[in-house]
Amino acid sequence: MFIDLRKEGIYFLEIGWKLVGNWIDYAWDDVIDMIKKLTKAKNDPYDYSFIFYTQHRLFWAKRDSSLYLQHNILKKDKEIVIQIFKKHFKTKFNWSGSDKKH
């Protein structure tokens, strides 16, 4: 799945405990910094599609069986992301229908 996303220029990132704990705002700041480094700050970080989760949410996913992802998916990439996730997760994948960018 990660390779499929990368081929499409979509970043999939994990944010660790030490960086954010339970504060999602800090996670966004860390992701923006990561995107700047990965793209060598060529454009605004929000010009790239990215998906991320925190280790905090991964820990709770083991209890409630749902891993909630945060994202900035550009409209041009939305269908690609949905297709890739459905391919890998089949019926376990659920899109909330959100079209909002952060």
Beta strands, then each sheet from edge to edge (+ up, - down):
strand 1: 11-15
strand 2: 50-54
strand 3: 70-72
sheet 1: 1+ 2+ 3-
end
